[in-house]
Amino acid sequence: MLPDIKTILYCTTLGPNTGYVFRYAWSIANRFDAKIVVLHVVETLTSRQRSFVEGYSGLGSVSDVIDRAEREAVERIPVRIEEFCRREIGKGEWRKVVCKILVADGKPAARILEQIGRTGADLVVIGAADESTVLENLIGSTARTLVKKSPVPVLTVQIPEGRQSLTLDI
């Protein structure tokens, strides 16, 4: 028996390979007559990270800039995602597939896991970063965490070498 996929949670960093990964979500949505919920998580600094940065820059100065940037991002990102969807799917067609655009702040893996339950997602589509830092190797990437903890299947889309320059930035 084939799975019944009705809602796809497409998670985006809004990076240069957004279009490549989105096309997988869109293709699956078309085959299963499913809807796509687009999620972008604005990663916020922990209190420890803020303290570290402020230790070098002065109390409050960086926090004010970061807070303002986060607020502006939450306002700008849905508009950018709508423009992107119109480009990828077509001006009148994108709203038939993309039913919701969500922007959250915090730790990406935690927010994505929350949204799986809230949106009733049957599948998560996320890009797999091909580069990792020492820190990511120690604590795990977002995609790796989702594969381990998600209650639904996770499609991690690896960008083939050489494709990065061919994909559109959002």
Number of C-alpha atoms within 10 A of each C-alpha: 3 4 8 11 16 16 23 26 26 26 23 19 16 16 12 14 22 20 20 21 22 22 13 18 25 24 12 18 19 13 9 14 16 22 23 30 23 23 23 22 22 20 15 16 16 11 9 9 11 16 17 11 17 15 12 9 12 11 13 14 11 17 17 11 10 15 13 11 13 16 12 11 15 17 12 12 19 18 12 14 19 18 15 20 22 15 13 17 16 12 12 8 12 19 16 12 19 22 13 14 17 15 16 16 17 14 15 23 19 15 18 23 17 12 17 20 13 9 14 14 21 19 24 25 24 25 23 16 15 9 6 10 9 8 9 12 9 8 10 14 17 18 22 16 15 23 15 10 14 18 15 16 15 21 19 18 17 14 16 9 8 8 10 14 10 11 16 14 14 18
